[in-house]
Amino acid sequence: MNRLTALLLGCLLSLQTLLAFAIDVGEPRQLLARSISSTTLALSAEDRNWLKHKHHLLLGTTNPDYPPFDINVSNSDYEGLTADYAGLVSELLGIPIEVRRFADRAQAIAALHAGKIDLLGSSNAFEAADAQLVLSRAYTDDQSVIAIGSGKSLGLNDKLAGLRLAMVDHYLPTPVVTALYPQAKLQLYSSNLAGLSAVSLGKADAFLGDAVSSDYLISRVYLGSVQIDHFIKNLRGTFAFAVSRNNSTVLRLLNQALDHIGDNDRLNILRRWTSGSTRVLLNRSTLSLSAAERSWIEQHPRVRVAINKYFAPMSFYDDRHQFRGITADVLDQISLRTGLKFDIQVVDTVAQMIQQVEHGNVDIAGVLPPTPGREASLRFTRPYLITPRVLVTRADNSDLHSPEQLKGLRLALIRDFFPLEAELRLRFPQTTLVEVDDPLSLMESVAQGKADVALSSQINAAYFVSRMFKDRLQIASIYGDQPGIASFAVARNAALLHSILDKALLSIPPDEMTELTGRWRTNALISDSLWYNYRGLILQILLGAGVLIAAVIVWNRYLRKLIQQRSAAEQALQTELGFSKRLLEELRLAKEQAEDASRAKSTFLATMSHEIRTPMNAVIGLLELAVQDAEQGRADRASLQVAFESANGMLELIGDILDIARIESGHMSLAPQPTDLNALVSATVRVFEGNARLKGLRLESDLQSTQHLVLVDSLRLKQILSNLVSNAIKFTDQGSVKVSLRLHQREDGQLQVVLEVIDSGIGISGEDQQRLFQHFAQVGAQTARQGTGLGLVISRSLCELMGGTLNLHSALHQGTRVQVTLNLALVLAESAAHTDSKPQTSSASMPTQSILVVDDYPANLMLLERQLTVLGHRVIQANDAQQALALWQESDFDTVITDCHMPDMDGHQLARQIRALEQRLQLPACLILGLTANAQAEERERCLASGMNGCLFKPIGLAELRRHLQAGTSQVPLPETTDNDGNASGFDIDNLQYLTLGDPTLIRRLVGELARSNHEDLNALRALGPQPSRSSLRALAHRIKGGAKMLKARALVRNCEALEQASLGDATDEQLKVLLDTLEHSLLTLEKQLAQTLVL
């Protein structure tokens, strides 16, 4: 049995040893004490010997910090209120104290239990509840307080019923708090900082903590967002060191040292780490209230106070509507000392404040100087503010130096505030008194010139002058030897309240009262009421806004009247014309037109993609075959003829496709003309012979001949046939493509035309045929091929527009047959005889005209002169618009042809001046035609708007020129071709032959003139300098482009257009220089080739 007992004891000792080793020993810290003891402690020899063998004491502290008791903000130091007392203990006992910091309070207490540390600082009732621990003598009081959010009030809810109460988890035992506040919702936090943050952020309604740490954090972190509401009467303890109950020696020595610390040392430590508010809470016993006074406070816990909110810095409301100022701070001090709560009521004047107290509506008047007359009905407390009286003048007034100079001036003062009215009237009978209701109005009266000087307290004057009237007002002098005082006033029958207030004011030390009032004397940046500070400015803004609103209202009424008049006129018009019904119809038509325009644009895109490239492919294929034949010594004139016809056909096709005005209007109309079907179909088929031969296909045609002409839009029919033949060749890899034409006479006199295109290609499946006629749809197996997918859609649409049909018959791998059926009207031979598709160059049927030609480009001028001479007209040339205007005034001209873009005065300005002269001189209007290289519909509209009859686009042939002169009005000419037949870097001599009807003499003269103009342009380009103006660049580029288009010098035209666009846009100087260099290189190339042409 003894062995078993010994074994169990051994196990327990071993377990205790293991547990001791398992307890954290803490993080070492350096004790930073700021106090030095002013006395010494006499120890017994036994105690000194014990301390000598002890070597050091271990003090425990915890994480997070508990400021200002425990602060570990540096990497190694431990400081704070507890650290200062630990330093004094170390000095008095003559033994070093080492600090160990633990992760939390529980670990520190466990280390104290295990003997790993000797004492634990900042201990209170929480540690006292531990049976294994005992507290030393107290080194400061632990007064519990309740803190709430600034501007909030608990009202009569002292039990915190239903409120969220925040507290540090190791401040007080939870049972104690729940017993005190059973209806509160207790929320525990790891630190005071976290608990106060919860109140500041609205996550908790109140905070329970000690007065020292709460005030410390509020004043440094939460000033303005959290405030101490009241202290808890039934919770008052102490802070001390906690030691193990078994460590009696440490406890005895610790108590001896703490008892030996003097009051001065304790007071210095308390002042170092606390504010005046905290010291009040810790020394409430200094306020000696009688039993009757304490009973009165219990019966009247809330007291009503009347204040004037315009008496800054004495009393006012800030921008968050919180009561601020010296009076507010003094009331807070009284509340801390007495436990009274104050309800603030605002009055506008001093007289109202006195009246409210006398009638019992409020208990205290907040700011009121005592006078003998007022003391008959009021009791005044001892003053809480003493301030001199001063005189305030405008800043530019330097004449007032003493009160004796007030004679004859207007003196402003606050009505019923200072007891000086009688004295002033007696002393300065010639001085006019201007009474106002508050300090702000007092300062405004002087600033606005309503008074010459104002009598004010120095603290009010300094506040307003520094904040709102800086550089406008100044304190000129002191008034009198007696200062102004501010006191609280109560009713004569409120003797107990008067006594409580007096004792509370008397308990505030003078240094704390000086500190309290000094803060408001120097703080000129307090955020108070926006209306209070900027009332004058706000009134001005409101006045201006009112005037503006009134103006807007008047203007709106005027506009409304105009709108009503307009509405009445529109209503009358609608009634008269039956506008309502027609409006709906026009709306429907507009919608249909918009949809038609959208469809027309789709057709335009497809035509651009397919129909321009199709003849170009034919041209390229035939020219390639002609080159191969030439290498073998054969001249394939037929291929060249087909290529020439295809190029001309493409020029006509582009002209119709680029008719922007018609496309945007949504009208896709036909232009029927007498047409030889055999010739049209044969010519179209010949276009694709080159492409078919390149793929090794047979292109066959079976055309039924006829002597009749039919009325049809030849261009659209050619477009349909080109689409079908092109698709057939594209999707046929071997075999043949056959074009068939069959004609049948109908009983109604029309001719039924059946046109078929049959190929032996890959064919089309039934599923693909269903979606083949959808916009942009392609056969699945052919999606890799290029094209828009609109070819068949356009062909079917055109057939339907002509009153016919287009049907497709195909099977996969068995070829395709497309059949076009049209019913066309026959043209009688007599009608056909009047139709001549070739251009007439003879002028036999055209009367000779006197024509004025204006162009700043010599080559263009010479070409036009020669063309018009060939047509049999008399031509007078002018190099610019001014010369042309002078010539027009001297002679009679039938026609004026002018370039649209010229320097100084352009063609549009010339046309306007000619029309103005015709109207003024009552002359018949001549024919004016514009000439430009900008082949856009907008350019034609500009020409018509300036008074011209039409617009010609370069290059212009004899046939077009003759047609315009015959008609006497313009038709939209064909836009220029894409210059695909021009030399990439030079010019096209064939185009000059076409323009001059092959006259070699004229060609040579024209090339010589072009060479001279090109040389001048090159010199003009070089003379522009390193930084030419963009307008000069644009004008020169346009001038060069006119001659380049005549020559079809594609590269030069492209460079000119690029430079024009860049000079209009936001191109950089570096980009413009690159374009200039490129243009200069093109001009040099053209110059060399023109020189070579002249040699030949």
Backbone hydrogen bonds, N-H to C=O, Kabsch-Sander energy under -0.5 kcal/mol:
donor,donor_aa,acceptor,acceptor_aa,energy
5,T,1,M,-2.4
6,A,2,N,-2.5
7,L,3,R,-2.3
8,L,4,L,-2.4
9,L,5,T,-2.5
10,G,6,A,-2.2
11,C,7,L,-2.2
12,L,8,L,-2.4
13,L,9,L,-2.5
14,S,10,G,-2.3
15,L,11,C,-2.8
16,Q,12,L,-2.7
17,T,13,L,-2.3
18,L,14,S,-2.6
19,L,15,L,-2.6
20,A,16,Q,-2.3
21,F,17,T,-2.3
22,A,18,L,-1.7
23,I,19,L,-1.0
23,I,20,A,-0.7
27,E,101,R,-3.3
29,R,99,V,-2.3
30,Q,76,S,-3.7
31,L,29,R,-0.5
32,L,78,Y,-3.1
33,A,31,L,-0.6
43,L,41,L,-0.6
48,R,44,S,-2.6
49,N,45,A,-2.3
50,W,46,E,-2.1
51,L,47,D,-2.6
52,K,48,R,-2.0
53,H,49,N,-2.0
54,K,50,W,-1.5
55,H,51,L,-1.3
56,H,54,K,-2.3
57,L,96,P,-2.4
59,L,57,L,-0.6
59,L,98,E,-3.5
60,G,119,L,-2.7
61,T,100,R,-2.3
63,N,102,F,-1.2
66,Y,70,D,-1.4
69,F,66,Y,-1.4
70,D,66,Y,-2.1
71,I,69,F,-0.5
71,I,79,E,-2.6
78,Y,30,Q,-2.7
79,E,71,I,-2.6
81,L,68,P,-3.0
82,T,69,F,-1.0
83,A,69,F,-0.8
84,D,80,G,-2.0
85,Y,81,L,-1.7
86,A,82,T,-2.4
87,G,83,A,-2.3
88,L,84,D,-1.9
89,V,85,Y,-2.4
90,S,86,A,-2.5
91,E,87,G,-2.2
92,L,88,L,-2.8
93,L,89,V,-2.6
94,G,90,S,-1.2
95,I,90,S,-1.3
98,E,57,L,-3.1
98,E,96,P,-0.5
99,V,29,R,-1.2
100,R,59,L,-2.8
101,R,27,E,-3.2
102,F,61,T,-2.7
108,A,104,D,-1.5
109,I,105,R,-2.4
110,A,106,A,-2.3
111,A,107,Q,-2.2
112,L,108,A,-1.9
113,H,109,I,-2.3
114,A,110,A,-2.1
115,G,111,A,-0.5
115,G,112,L,-0.6
116,K,111,A,-2.4
117,I,111,A,-0.9
118,D,58,L,-2.3
119,L,58,L,-2.0
120,L,242,A,-2.3
121,G,60,G,-1.6
123,S,240,A,-2.7
126,F,171,Y,-0.7
127,E,124,N,-0.6
128,A,124,N,-2.1
129,A,125,A,-1.3
130,D,127,E,-1.7
131,A,129,A,-0.5
133,L,130,D,-1.4
134,V,243,V,-2.3
136,S,241,F,-2.6
139,Y,239,F,-2.6
140,T,239,F,-1.1
142,D,237,G,-3.1
143,Q,141,D,-0.6
144,S,142,D,-0.7
144,S,235,L,-1.8
145,V,209,G,-3.0
146,I,230,H,-2.8
147,A,207,F,-2.4
148,I,227,Q,-2.6
150,S,225,S,-1.9
152,K,149,G,-1.8
157,N,154,L,-2.1
158,D,156,L,-1.7
160,L,157,N,-1.3
162,G,183,Q,-2.1
163,L,160,L,-1.8
165,L,163,L,-0.7
165,L,185,K,-2.4
166,A,164,R,-0.6
166,A,206,A,-3.1
167,M,187,Q,-2.0
168,V,208,L,-0.5
169,D,189,Y,-2.6
171,Y,168,V,-1.6
172,L,168,V,-0.6
176,V,173,P,-0.5
177,V,173,P,-1.5
178,T,174,T,-2.6
179,A,175,P,-1.9
180,L,176,V,-1.5
181,Y,177,V,-2.9
184,A,181,Y,-1.0
185,K,163,L,-3.1
186,L,184,A,-0.9
187,Q,165,L,-3.5
189,Y,167,M,-2.4
195,G,191,S,-1.9
196,L,192,N,-2.8
197,S,193,L,-1.8
198,A,194,A,-1.7
199,V,195,G,-1.3
200,S,196,L,-2.5
201,L,197,S,-2.6
202,G,199,V,-1.0
203,K,198,A,-2.3
204,A,198,A,-1.6
205,D,164,R,-1.8
206,A,164,R,-1.9
207,F,147,A,-2.2
208,L,166,A,-2.9
209,G,145,V,-1.7
209,G,207,F,-0.5
211,A,143,Q,-2.2
214,S,210,D,-2.0
215,D,211,A,-2.3
216,Y,212,V,-2.1
217,L,213,S,-2.3
218,I,214,S,-2.4
219,S,215,D,-2.3
220,R,216,Y,-1.0
221,V,217,L,-3.1
222,Y,217,L,-1.4
225,S,222,Y,-2.1
226,V,222,Y,-2.2
227,Q,148,I,-3.0
229,D,146,I,-2.8
229,D,227,Q,-0.5
230,H,146,I,-1.3
232,I,144,S,-2.7
233,K,231,F,-0.7
235,L,232,I,-1.2
236,R,234,N,-0.5
237,G,142,D,-3.3
239,F,140,T,-3.0
240,A,123,S,-2.7
242,A,120,L,-2.9
243,V,134,V,-2.7
245,R,132,Q,-2.8
247,N,244,S,-1.6
248,S,246,N,-1.2
251,L,247,N,-1.7
252,R,248,S,-2.7
253,L,249,T,-2.6
254,L,250,V,-2.6
255,N,251,L,-2.2
256,Q,252,R,-2.1
257,A,253,L,-2.2
258,L,254,L,-2.4
259,D,255,N,-2.5
260,H,256,Q,-1.2
261,I,257,A,-0.6
261,I,258,L,-0.9
266,R,262,G,-2.1
267,L,263,D,-2.9
268,N,264,N,-2.4
269,I,265,D,-2.1
270,L,266,R,-2.4
271,R,267,L,-2.6
272,R,268,N,-2.0
273,W,269,I,-1.6
274,T,270,L,-1.2
279,R,275,S,-1.9
280,V,276,G,-1.8
281,L,277,S,-1.7
282,L,278,T,-2.3
283,N,279,R,-0.9
283,N,280,V,-0.6
284,R,281,L,-0.7
286,T,283,N,-1.7
287,L,284,R,-1.8
288,S,286,T,-0.9
289,L,287,L,-0.9
294,R,290,S,-2.7
295,S,291,A,-2.4
296,W,292,A,-2.1
297,I,293,E,-2.1
298,E,294,R,-2.1
299,Q,295,S,-1.9
300,H,296,W,-1.9
303,V,341,K,-3.2
305,V,343,D,-2.9
306,A,364,I,-2.8
307,I,345,Q,-2.4
309,K,307,I,-0.6
309,K,347,V,-0.6
311,F,308,N,-1.6
311,F,315,S,-0.9
314,M,311,F,-2.1
315,S,311,F,-1.4
316,F,324,R,-1.9
318,D,322,Q,-2.2
319,D,527,S,-1.0
321,H,318,D,-2.1
324,R,316,F,-3.2
326,I,313,P,-2.1
327,T,314,M,-2.3
328,A,314,M,-0.6
329,D,325,G,-2.1
330,V,326,I,-2.5
331,L,327,T,-2.3
332,D,328,A,-1.9
333,Q,329,D,-2.0
334,I,330,V,-2.2
335,S,331,L,-2.5
336,L,332,D,-2.3
337,R,333,Q,-1.8
338,T,334,I,-2.4
339,G,335,S,-2.7
341,K,301,P,-2.6
343,D,303,V,-3.0
344,I,342,F,-0.6
345,Q,305,V,-3.0
347,V,307,I,-2.5
353,M,349,T,-1.5
354,I,350,V,-2.3
355,Q,351,A,-2.3
356,Q,352,Q,-2.5
357,V,353,M,-1.6
358,E,354,I,-2.5
359,H,355,Q,-2.0
360,G,357,V,-1.1
361,N,356,Q,-1.9
362,V,356,Q,-1.3
363,D,304,R,-1.6
364,I,304,R,-2.0
365,A,489,A,-2.8
366,G,306,A,-3.0
366,G,364,I,-0.5
368,L,487,S,-1.5
375,E,371,T,-1.9
376,A,373,G,-0.8
377,S,374,R,-1.6
378,L,374,R,-1.7
379,R,490,V,-3.2
381,T,488,F,-2.8
384,Y,486,A,-2.4
385,L,486,A,-1.1
387,T,484,G,-2.9
390,V,456,S,-3.4
391,L,477,S,-2.7
392,V,454,A,-2.6
393,T,474,Q,-2.3
395,A,472,R,-2.7
397,N,394,R,-1.8
398,S,396,D,-0.7
401,H,399,D,-0.6
405,Q,402,S,-1.7
406,L,403,P,-2.0
407,K,404,E,-0.6
409,L,406,L,-2.2
411,L,409,L,-0.7
411,L,432,T,-3.2
412,A,410,R,-0.5
412,A,453,V,-3.0
413,L,434,V,-2.0
415,R,436,V,-3.6
417,F,414,I,-1.6
418,F,414,I,-0.6
420,L,418,F,-1.9
421,E,418,F,-0.5
424,L,420,L,-2.9
425,R,421,E,-2.4
426,L,422,A,-2.0
427,R,423,E,-2.8
428,F,424,L,-2.9
431,T,428,F,-1.6
432,T,409,L,-1.9
433,L,431,T,-0.5
434,V,411,L,-3.5
435,E,433,L,-0.6
436,V,413,L,-2.1
440,L,310,Y,-0.6
442,L,438,D,-1.8
443,M,439,P,-2.2
444,E,440,L,-2.4
445,S,441,S,-1.9
446,V,442,L,-1.0
447,A,443,M,-2.5
448,Q,444,E,-2.6
449,G,446,V,-1.2
450,K,445,S,-2.0
451,A,445,S,-1.6
452,D,410,R,-1.8
453,V,410,R,-2.0
454,A,392,V,-2.2
455,L,412,A,-2.8
456,S,390,V,-2.4
456,S,454,A,-0.6
458,Q,388,P,-3.1
461,A,457,S,-2.6
462,A,458,Q,-2.6
463,Y,459,I,-1.6
464,F,460,N,-2.3
465,V,461,A,-2.6
466,S,462,A,-2.0
467,R,463,Y,-1.5
468,M,464,F,-2.6
469,F,464,F,-1.7
472,R,469,F,-2.0
473,L,469,F,-2.4
474,Q,393,T,-2.7
476,A,391,L,-2.5
476,A,474,Q,-0.8
477,S,391,L,-1.1
479,Y,389,R,-3.0
480,G,478,I,-0.6
484,G,387,T,-2.9
486,A,385,L,-2.3
487,S,368,L,-0.9
489,A,365,A,-1.5
490,V,379,R,-2.6
492,R,377,S,-1.1
494,A,491,A,-1.8
495,A,493,N,-0.7
498,H,494,A,-2.1
499,S,495,A,-2.4
500,I,496,L,-2.5
501,L,497,L,-2.4
502,D,498,H,-2.3
503,K,499,S,-2.5
504,A,500,I,-2.3
505,L,501,L,-2.5
506,L,502,D,-2.4
507,S,503,K,-1.6
508,I,504,A,-0.6
508,I,505,L,-0.9
513,M,509,P,-2.2
514,T,510,P,-2.5
515,E,511,D,-2.2
516,L,512,E,-2.4
517,T,513,M,-2.5
518,G,514,T,-2.5
519,R,515,E,-1.4
520,W,516,L,-0.6
520,W,517,T,-0.5
521,R,517,T,-1.2
522,T,518,G,-1.7
523,N,519,R,-1.4
524,A,522,T,-1.1
528,D,526,I,-1.3
529,S,317,Y,-1.6
533,N,529,S,-2.4
534,Y,530,L,-2.3
538,I,534,Y,-3.2
539,L,535,R,-2.6
540,Q,536,G,-2.1
541,I,537,L,-2.7
542,L,538,I,-3.1
543,L,539,L,-2.5
544,G,540,Q,-2.9
545,A,541,I,-3.2
546,G,542,L,-2.7
547,V,543,L,-2.5
548,L,544,G,-2.7
549,I,545,A,-3.2
550,A,546,G,-2.6
551,A,547,V,-2.5
552,V,548,L,-2.7
553,I,549,I,-2.7
554,V,550,A,-2.6
555,W,551,A,-2.8
556,N,552,V,-3.1
557,R,553,I,-2.5
558,Y,554,V,-2.3
559,L,555,W,-3.0
560,R,556,N,-3.1
561,K,557,R,-2.2
562,L,558,Y,-2.4
563,I,559,L,-3.1
564,Q,560,R,-2.8
565,Q,561,K,-2.5
566,R,562,L,-2.8
567,S,563,I,-3.4
568,A,564,Q,-2.6
569,A,565,Q,-2.4
570,E,566,R,-2.9
571,Q,567,S,-2.9
572,A,568,A,-2.4
573,L,569,A,-2.3
574,Q,570,E,-2.9
575,T,571,Q,-2.5
576,E,572,A,-2.4
577,L,573,L,-2.4
578,G,574,Q,-0.9
579,F,574,Q,-2.9
582,R,578,G,-1.3
583,L,579,F,-2.7
584,L,580,S,-1.5
585,E,581,K,-1.7
586,E,582,R,-3.0
587,L,583,L,-2.1
588,R,584,L,-2.1
589,L,585,E,-2.5
590,A,586,E,-2.7
591,K,587,L,-2.0
592,E,588,R,-2.3
593,Q,589,L,-2.8
594,A,590,A,-2.3
595,E,591,K,-2.3
596,D,592,E,-2.8
597,A,593,Q,-2.7
598,S,594,A,-2.1
599,R,595,E,-2.3
600,A,596,D,-2.7
601,K,597,A,-2.2
602,S,598,S,-1.7
603,T,599,R,-2.1
604,F,600,A,-2.4
605,L,601,K,-2.4
606,A,602,S,-2.1
607,T,603,T,-2.7
608,M,604,F,-2.5
609,S,605,L,-2.0
610,H,606,A,-2.9
611,E,607,T,-1.4
612,I,607,T,-1.0
614,T,610,H,-1.9
616,M,612,I,-1.3
617,N,613,R,-2.7
618,A,614,T,-1.8
619,V,615,P,-2.9
620,I,616,M,-2.8
621,G,617,N,-2.7
622,L,618,A,-2.8
623,L,619,V,-2.6
624,E,620,I,-2.2
625,L,621,G,-2.0
626,A,622,L,-2.6
627,V,623,L,-2.4
628,Q,624,E,-2.1
629,D,625,L,-2.6
630,A,626,A,-2.4
631,E,627,V,-2.1
632,Q,628,Q,-1.0
632,Q,629,D,-0.5
633,G,630,A,-1.7
634,R,629,D,-3.0
636,D,634,R,-0.7
637,R,635,A,-1.5
640,L,636,D,-1.7
641,Q,637,R,-2.7
642,V,638,A,-2.5
643,A,639,S,-2.5
644,F,640,L,-2.5
645,E,641,Q,-2.8
646,S,642,V,-2.7
647,A,643,A,-2.3
648,N,644,F,-2.3
649,G,645,E,-2.7
650,M,646,S,-2.6
651,L,647,A,-1.9
652,E,648,N,-2.1
653,L,649,G,-2.6
654,I,650,M,-2.8
655,G,651,L,-1.9
656,D,652,E,-1.9
657,I,653,L,-2.4
658,L,654,I,-2.6
659,D,656,D,-1.3
660,I,658,L,-2.1
663,I,659,D,-2.0
664,E,660,I,-2.7
665,S,661,A,-1.4
666,G,662,R,-0.8
666,G,663,I,-1.1
667,H,662,R,-1.3
668,M,666,G,-0.7
669,S,667,H,-0.9
673,Q,712,V,-1.9
675,T,710,V,-2.4
677,L,675,T,-0.8
680,L,676,D,-2.4
681,V,677,L,-2.9
682,S,678,N,-2.5
683,A,679,A,-2.5
684,T,680,L,-2.2
685,V,681,V,-2.4
686,R,682,S,-2.4
687,V,683,A,-1.2
688,F,684,T,-0.6
688,F,685,V,-1.2
689,E,686,R,-1.2
690,G,686,R,-0.5
692,A,688,F,-2.3
693,R,689,E,-2.6
694,L,690,G,-2.0
695,K,691,N,-1.3
696,G,693,R,-1.0
697,L,692,A,-3.0
698,R,735,G,-1.7
699,L,697,L,-0.6
700,E,698,R,-0.8
700,E,737,V,-2.7
702,D,739,V,-3.1
704,Q,702,D,-0.5
704,Q,741,L,-1.8
705,S,703,L,-0.5
709,L,827,V,-0.7
710,V,675,T,-2.3
711,L,825,A,-2.9
712,V,673,Q,-1.8
712,V,710,V,-0.8
714,S,712,V,-1.2
717,L,713,D,-2.5
718,K,714,S,-2.6
719,Q,715,L,-2.0
720,I,716,R,-2.3
721,L,717,L,-2.6
722,S,718,K,-2.8
723,N,719,Q,-2.1
724,L,720,I,-2.1
725,V,721,L,-2.8
726,S,722,S,-2.6
727,N,723,N,-2.3
728,A,724,L,-2.2
729,I,725,V,-2.5
730,K,726,S,-2.5
731,F,727,N,-2.2
732,T,729,I,-1.2
737,V,698,R,-3.1
738,K,758,I,-3.4
739,V,700,E,-2.3
740,S,756,E,-2.9
741,L,702,D,-2.6
742,R,754,V,-2.5
744,H,752,Q,-2.1
746,R,750,Q,-2.8
749,G,746,R,-1.5
751,L,824,L,-3.3
752,Q,744,H,-3.5
752,Q,750,Q,-0.6
753,V,751,L,-0.6
753,V,822,L,-3.5
754,V,742,R,-3.1
754,V,752,Q,-0.5
755,L,753,V,-0.6
755,L,820,V,-3.1
756,E,740,S,-2.6
757,V,818,V,-2.3
758,I,738,K,-3.0
759,D,816,T,-2.6
760,S,736,S,-1.4
762,I,731,F,-1.8
769,Q,765,S,-1.9
770,Q,766,G,-1.1
771,R,767,E,-0.7
771,R,768,D,-0.5
772,L,768,D,-0.7
773,F,769,Q,-0.5
774,Q,771,R,-1.3
777,A,774,Q,-1.9
777,A,789,G,-0.8
782,Q,779,V,-1.7
783,T,780,G,-1.1
785,R,782,Q,-1.9
794,I,790,L,-2.9
795,S,791,G,-2.3
796,R,792,L,-2.6
797,S,793,V,-2.4
798,L,794,I,-2.9
799,C,795,S,-2.3
800,E,796,R,-2.6
801,L,797,S,-2.1
802,M,798,L,-1.8
803,G,800,E,-1.2
804,G,799,C,-3.2
805,T,821,T,-2.1
807,N,819,Q,-2.7
809,H,817,R,-2.9
811,A,815,G,-1.4
813,H,762,I,-3.8
814,Q,811,A,-2.2
815,G,761,G,-0.8
816,T,759,D,-1.1
817,R,809,H,-2.9
818,V,757,V,-2.3
819,Q,807,N,-2.8
820,V,755,L,-3.4
821,T,805,T,-2.3
822,L,753,V,-2.7
824,L,751,L,-2.8
824,L,822,L,-0.6
825,A,711,L,-0.6
827,V,709,L,-2.9
832,A,828,L,-2.1
833,A,829,A,-1.8
834,H,830,E,-0.7
834,H,831,S,-0.8
835,T,832,A,-1.5
836,D,834,H,-0.6
841,T,839,P,-0.5
846,M,843,S,-0.9
851,I,849,Q,-0.7
851,I,874,R,-3.1
852,L,895,T,-2.5
853,V,851,I,-0.6
853,V,876,I,-2.9
854,V,897,I,-2.8
855,D,878,A,-1.9
861,L,857,Y,-2.2
862,M,858,P,-2.6
863,L,859,A,-2.4
864,L,860,N,-2.6
865,E,861,L,-2.1
866,R,862,M,-2.2
867,Q,863,L,-2.8
868,L,864,L,-2.7
869,T,865,E,-1.8
870,V,866,R,-2.4
871,L,867,Q,-1.6
872,G,869,T,-1.5
873,H,868,L,-2.3
874,R,849,Q,-2.4
876,I,851,I,-2.5
878,A,853,V,-1.9
881,A,905,M,-0.5
884,A,880,D,-1.9
885,L,881,A,-2.6
886,A,882,Q,-1.9
887,L,883,Q,-2.4
888,W,884,A,-2.6
889,Q,885,L,-1.7
890,E,886,A,-1.3
891,S,887,L,-1.9
893,F,891,S,-0.5
894,D,850,S,-2.2
895,T,850,S,-1.7
896,V,927,L,-3.1
897,I,852,L,-2.7
898,T,896,V,-0.6
898,T,929,L,-2.3
899,D,854,V,-2.0
900,C,931,L,-2.3
902,M,900,C,-0.7
905,M,903,P,-1.9
906,D,904,D,-0.5
907,G,900,C,-1.3
908,H,900,C,-0.7
910,L,906,D,-2.0
911,A,907,G,-2.4
912,R,908,H,-2.0
913,Q,909,Q,-2.2
914,I,910,L,-2.4
915,R,911,A,-2.4
916,A,912,R,-2.1
917,L,913,Q,-2.3
918,E,914,I,-2.5
919,Q,915,R,-2.0
920,R,916,A,-2.2
921,L,917,L,-2.9
922,Q,918,E,-0.7
923,L,918,E,-2.3
927,L,894,D,-2.5
928,I,926,C,-0.5
929,L,896,V,-2.9
930,G,950,G,-2.3
931,L,898,T,-2.0
932,T,952,L,-2.3
935,A,933,A,-1.3
936,Q,934,N,-2.3
939,E,936,Q,-0.6
940,R,936,Q,-1.4
941,E,937,A,-2.1
942,R,938,E,-2.0
943,C,939,E,-2.1
944,L,940,R,-2.4
945,A,941,E,-2.4
946,S,942,R,-1.6
947,G,944,L,-1.3
948,M,943,C,-2.2
949,N,928,I,-3.1
950,G,928,I,-1.0
952,L,930,G,-3.7
954,K,932,T,-2.5
961,L,957,G,-2.3
962,R,958,L,-3.0
963,R,959,A,-2.4
964,H,960,E,-2.3
965,L,961,L,-1.9
966,Q,962,R,-2.4
967,A,963,R,-2.4
968,G,964,H,-1.6
970,S,949,N,-1.4
982,G,979,D,-1.3
988,D,1047,L,-3.6
989,I,987,F,-0.7
992,L,988,D,-0.8
993,Q,989,I,-1.7
994,Y,990,D,-2.3
995,L,991,N,-2.4
996,T,992,L,-2.0
997,L,994,Y,-0.7
998,G,993,Q,-2.3
999,D,996,T,-1.3
1003,I,999,D,-2.5
1004,R,1000,P,-2.5
1005,R,1001,T,-2.5
1006,L,1002,L,-2.9
1007,V,1003,I,-2.9
1008,G,1004,R,-2.5
1009,E,1005,R,-2.7
1010,L,1006,L,-2.6
1011,A,1007,V,-2.6
1012,R,1008,G,-2.3
1013,S,1009,E,-2.8
1014,N,1010,L,-2.8
1015,H,1011,A,-2.1
1016,E,1012,R,-2.3
1017,D,1013,S,-2.8
1018,L,1014,N,-2.2
1019,N,1015,H,-2.2
1020,A,1016,E,-2.8
1021,L,1017,D,-2.4
1022,R,1018,L,-2.0
1023,A,1019,N,-1.8
1024,L,1021,L,-0.9
1025,G,1022,R,-0.8
1033,L,1029,S,-1.9
1034,R,1030,R,-2.4
1035,A,1031,S,-2.3
1036,L,1032,S,-2.4
1037,A,1033,L,-2.6
1038,H,1034,R,-2.0
1039,R,1035,A,-2.0
1040,I,1036,L,-2.4
1041,K,1037,A,-2.1
1042,G,1038,H,-1.4
1043,G,1039,R,-1.0
1044,A,1040,I,-2.1
1045,K,1041,K,-2.3
1046,M,1042,G,-1.3
1047,L,1043,G,-1.7
1048,K,1044,A,-0.7
1049,A,1044,A,-2.6
1050,R,983,N,-0.7
1050,R,1048,K,-1.4
1051,A,983,N,-0.5
1051,A,984,A,-0.5
1053,V,1049,A,-2.4
1054,R,1050,R,-2.6
1055,N,1051,A,-2.2
1056,C,1052,L,-2.4
1057,E,1053,V,-2.5
1058,A,1054,R,-2.1
1059,L,1055,N,-2.1
1060,E,1056,C,-2.4
1061,Q,1057,E,-2.5
1062,A,1058,A,-2.2
1063,S,1059,L,-2.2
1064,L,1060,E,-1.2
1065,G,1061,Q,-1.5
1067,A,1062,A,-1.0
1072,L,1068,T,-2.1
1073,K,1069,D,-2.1
1074,V,1070,E,-1.9
1075,L,1071,Q,-1.9
1076,L,1072,L,-2.4
1077,D,1073,K,-2.4
1078,T,1074,V,-2.2
1079,L,1075,L,-2.4
1080,E,1076,L,-2.5
1081,H,1077,D,-2.1
1082,S,1078,T,-2.0
1083,L,1079,L,-2.2
1084,L,1080,E,-2.1
1085,T,1081,H,-2.1
1086,L,1082,S,-2.4
1087,E,1083,L,-2.3
1088,K,1084,L,-2.0
1089,Q,1085,T,-2.0
1090,L,1086,L,-2.5
1091,A,1087,E,-2.0
1092,Q,1088,K,-2.1
1093,T,1089,Q,-2.0
1094,L,1090,L,-2.0
1095,V,1091,A,-1.7
1096,L,1092,Q,-1.9
